Amino acid sequence: MTEGVCIMASIKEDREELDLTKLLEDKDKLIDKLRMNMRDYIMMHQTDKDLLGVKIREVEELTRDNKRLAKEIDDILNMRNNAR
């Protein structure tokens, strides 16, 4: 009788590995996890785009300021050279 019980237990273990219901549940959990990850990545991407836009504007403003300061320095040096 114990041999029959062992065989039944073995069959049950084999069936659990191939149980389609369990595979479908696992698939659904994996899909939900992937959806959540995608949502998180999309939110991070949008945040990165917003920050990049801010940094681009800052660089453009600094570039304009540098050009203005370079012109002022050039004007000052020209005035100093003309005064000699």
GROMACS elastic network, one bead per residue, 0.5 to 0.9 nm:
[ bonds ]
;  ai    aj funct       b0    kb
    1     4     6  0.51815   500
    1     5     6  0.64251   500
    1     6     6  0.87506   500
    2     6     6  0.61204   500
    2     7     6  0.85568   500
    3     6     6  0.50632   500
    3     7     6  0.61933   500
    3     8     6  0.86486   500
    4     7     6  0.50537   500
    4     8     6  0.61703   500
    4     9     6  0.85465   500
    5     8     6  0.50820   500
    5     9     6  0.60765   500
    5    10     6  0.84761   500
    6     9     6  0.50206   500
    6    10     6  0.60276   500
    6    11     6  0.85498   500
    7    11     6  0.61300   500
    7    12     6  0.85545   500
    8    11     6  0.50059   500
    8    12     6  0.60865   500
    8    13     6  0.85827   500
    9    12     6  0.50139   500
    9    13     6  0.61691   500
    9    14     6  0.86049   500
   10    13     6  0.50967   500
   10    14     6  0.61875   500
   10    15     6  0.85460   500
   11    14     6  0.50757   500
   11    15     6  0.60542   500
   11    16     6  0.85820   500
   12    15     6  0.50299   500
   12    16     6  0.61410   500
   12    17     6  0.88215   500
   13    16     6  0.51360   500
   13    17     6  0.65887   500
   14    17     6  0.53880   500
   14    18     6  0.67377   500
   14    19     6  0.86441   500
   15    18     6  0.51820   500
   15    19     6  0.56798   500
   16    20     6  0.86428   500
   16    22     6  0.78356   500
   17    20     6  0.86702   500
   17    22     6  0.84578   500
   17    23     6  0.86583   500
   18    21     6  0.88315   500
   18    22     6  0.81575   500
   18    23     6  0.76730   500
   19    22     6  0.55118   500
   19    23     6  0.64462   500
   19    24     6  0.88234   500
   20    24     6  0.59960   500
   20    25     6  0.85069   500
   21    24     6  0.51222   500
   21    25     6  0.62332   500
   21    26     6  0.86107   500
   22    25     6  0.50837   500
   22    26     6  0.61248   500
   22    27     6  0.84971   500
   23    26     6  0.50437   500
   23    27     6  0.60251   500
   23    28     6  0.85945   500
   24    28     6  0.61383   500
   24    29     6  0.86085   500
   25    28     6  0.51018   500
   25    29     6  0.62478   500
   25    30     6  0.86054   500
   26    29     6  0.50900   500
   26    30     6  0.61339   500
   26    31     6  0.85816   500
   27    30     6  0.50540   500
   27    31     6  0.60887   500
   27    32     6  0.85740   500
   28    31     6  0.50518   500
   28    32     6  0.61379   500
   28    33     6  0.85566   500
   29    32     6  0.51299   500
   29    33     6  0.61517   500
   29    34     6  0.86101   500
   30    33     6  0.50376   500
   30    34     6  0.61175   500
   30    35     6  0.85624   500
   31    34     6  0.50564   500
   31    35     6  0.61134   500
   31    36     6  0.86316   500
   32    35     6  0.50718   500
   32    36     6  0.62534   500
   32    37     6  0.86420   500
   33    36     6  0.51593   500
   33    37     6  0.62134   500
   33    38     6  0.86475   500
   34    38     6  0.60852   500
   34    39     6  0.85427   500
   35    38     6  0.50655   500
   35    39     6  0.61449   500
   35    40     6  0.86142   500
   36    39     6  0.50655   500
   36    40     6  0.62229   500
   36    41     6  0.86397   500
   37    40     6  0.50685   500
   37    41     6  0.61388   500
   37    42     6  0.85866   500
   38    41     6  0.50082   500
   38    42     6  0.60455   500
   38    43     6  0.85459   500
   39    42     6  0.51706   500
   39    43     6  0.62599   500
   39    44     6  0.86789   500
   40    43     6  0.51677   500
   40    44     6  0.61997   500
   40    45     6  0.85785   500
   41    44     6  0.50153   500
   41    45     6  0.59963   500
   41    46     6  0.85813   500
   42    45     6  0.50114   500
   42    46     6  0.62240   500
   42    47     6  0.86432   500
   43    46     6  0.51815   500
   43    47     6  0.62564   500
   43    48     6  0.86300   500
   44    47     6  0.50514   500
   44    48     6  0.60942   500
   44    49     6  0.85843   500
   45    48     6  0.50245   500
   45    49     6  0.61460   500
   45    50     6  0.86408   500
   46    49     6  0.50216   500
   46    50     6  0.62100   500
   46    51     6  0.86476   500
   47    50     6  0.51078   500
   47    51     6  0.62125   500
   47    52     6  0.85291   500
   48    51     6  0.50962   500
   48    52     6  0.59904   500
   48    53     6  0.85359   500
   49    52     6  0.50306   500
   49    53     6  0.61541   500
   49    54     6  0.87249   500
   50    53     6  0.51423   500
   50    54     6  0.64283   500
   50    55     6  0.87837   500
   51    54     6  0.51062   500
   51    55     6  0.62295   500
   51    56     6  0.86183   500
   52    55     6  0.50343   500
   52    56     6  0.60746   500
   52    57     6  0.86360   500
   53    56     6  0.51084   500
   53    57     6  0.63231   500
   53    58     6  0.86788   500
   54    57     6  0.52274   500
   54    58     6  0.62628   500
   54    59     6  0.87624   500
   55    59     6  0.61577   500
   55    60     6  0.85872   500
   56    59     6  0.51532   500
   56    60     6  0.62152   500
   56    61     6  0.86318   500
   57    60     6  0.51055   500
   57    61     6  0.61600   500
   57    62     6  0.86076   500
   58    61     6  0.51005   500
   58    62     6  0.61189   500
   58    63     6  0.85172   500
   59    62     6  0.50446   500
   59    63     6  0.60075   500
   59    64     6  0.86085   500
   60    63     6  0.50486   500
   60    64     6  0.62935   500
   60    65     6  0.86685   500
   61    64     6  0.51731   500
   61    65     6  0.62249   500
   61    66     6  0.86608   500
   62    66     6  0.60525   500
   62    67     6  0.85832   500
   63    66     6  0.51130   500
   63    67     6  0.62589   500
   63    68     6  0.86419   500
   64    67     6  0.51835   500
   64    68     6  0.61990   500
   64    69     6  0.86402   500
   65    68     6  0.50535   500
   65    69     6  0.60902   500
   65    70     6  0.84874   500
   66    69     6  0.50674   500
   66    70     6  0.59729   500
   66    71     6  0.85248   500
   67    70     6  0.50468   500
   67    71     6  0.61934   500
   67    72     6  0.86433   500
   68    71     6  0.51493   500
   68    72     6  0.62505   500
   68    73     6  0.87063   500
   69    73     6  0.61018   500
   69    74     6  0.84423   500
   70    73     6  0.51206   500
   70    74     6  0.60545   500
   70    75     6  0.85445   500
   71    75     6  0.60480   500
   71    76     6  0.85519   500
   72    75     6  0.50382   500
   72    76     6  0.61520   500
   72    77     6  0.86107   500
   73    76     6  0.50459   500
   73    77     6  0.61196   500
   73    78     6  0.85030   500
   74    77     6  0.51314   500
   74    78     6  0.60591   500
   74    79     6  0.85665   500
   75    78     6  0.50664   500
   75    79     6  0.61265   500
   75    80     6  0.85741   500
   76    79     6  0.51267   500
   76    80     6  0.61645   500
   76    81     6  0.86362   500
   77    80     6  0.50031   500
   77    81     6  0.60911   500
   77    82     6  0.85220   500
   78    81     6  0.50614   500
   78    82     6  0.60315   500
   78    83     6  0.85031   500
   79    82     6  0.51162   500
   79    83     6  0.61163   500
   79    84     6  0.89348   500
   80    83     6  0.51750   500
   80    84     6  0.67509   500
   81    84     6  0.55233   500
